[in-house]
Amino acid sequence: MIISHRGHYNGLKENTIPAFEVALRAGAEGVECDLRLTQDHQAIVCHENKLIINDNEFKISKTSLNTLVSHAKTHDLLTIADLFDYINQKKIPFFLEVKTKSAILVEEIATEIKDRNLWDYVHIMGFSIFIKNALAAQEKYPKLKVLPIVTNPFYSYVRRPKKSYGLFLGWIDQWHGSQWLFRKSLSKKRLIRLKNFYEKRGLKVMAGVINNDSGFEYFKQAGVEDIVTDNINGAVKYFKKAKD
């Protein structure tokens, strides 16, 4: 499955429905996007803790939703309700990265999933500092699909990964040297062993954010073909060629 990273494609504003639409038309089969909370604890879709609207900068965690909405008449501001309306319409996999560790955010997401019966389509993902409350919420919501982003795979051998639907392995291109370090630490054989280690513990292994053929090949050879990417055209072309 090719998963669009924030729908960030072809120069459109990331984390917006127009960007999701173009990404899906280009061949993405799922979408990753980011959620965080406003000052009054309302979830919106945004990667950074700021919005620039008509040259005015708003810190999301310090601004109410009503204030943001009142300034965003010509701005693509997605509330959690807007996002779930779209997911309910599309019925495709969505991977919601939580950008705060707040239990309130997790509860808002889980409630939307439950109310709309979207357990098969919506996943919660995040780095270790943000994902703890989502992992804990699985006790209340057993159908909740949670995927931690694993930044230190070797730690999994020291401390068994917590119960979850799966996890993400990979690197962030914007973090200089992260791909080199990951691949230097994990040869293809080691990656295969690590994948098997996780799968034996009931975890689905996915990868991100992978943007070139070398990275696609690296994970494909290990049997990992669910990939988050900014390079949708490249991913579609690579996996089509690999099947042929």
Steps between C-alpha positions, in 0.01 A plus 500: 500500500632842401415755770520870419699702753264786597356489149802721435509481124546719195542830682164496680468594865568190709241350736206626294225321311617636160845355570347167607290489183794562266709242685227237465459573130876458461480148641515528879286239674503659845577833665710608798420832668567682827266599783553738790289697749395863512499699824143385570591135434348467154685275256608640164719367221838671496864391517654804668372673811429811297284622216581791274177651367510814287847583636380459860666228709294309757642257753244221494540388862446861612205582272136389519339314214244778448778755460679284244179433309406869496830585332509199269216576258734464203732254671476120489454438873392143575325425828479144625132489396590613147772236482273219615225607261756456224626165630143376533438598140820347360520185714876469451778452758600813692795524736459782750825611661442655841718808551430533873497244779163621629250229589228743388621480140500120506150496649369737230644279227375176656152647549479601134614154393246331729207727409557447127610135527828567318713250693616334178619825344648730764832447678677710764875535467770706667845524654557345842460830689152550350358150454478378863140606556393340172660172608321525835168575326505152342370366831186715469481461122626148411441561127723808496793462259812663645842512331801648681780648290812309604813716494728247673415150374770333711328611820222255411735213583562648847141590582216318332282734290166583659189342355381685193369444148843558348787743466691716255870463419706739291644847493420868439682653204493843665708357785842513341669160501202308639469270197874432496503421873194273482631299207853488639363355823262256331623294208231340286549171686466675835190681378341169402580353843359807671182487291456132590563584866218755496258287299542205737374736769191583296617838366445616143816665365476809278762748380537876459584755387661331198551709187735323258539169316790395719283535809202328337728210401656480847164448668341294223780243522417466868133445417381847604281655230277734701691826457442864590651726235510851356601350165173346387587488130832333577342247734224412252755455223736293714242257637329461163835410343576264789173312439565476123 
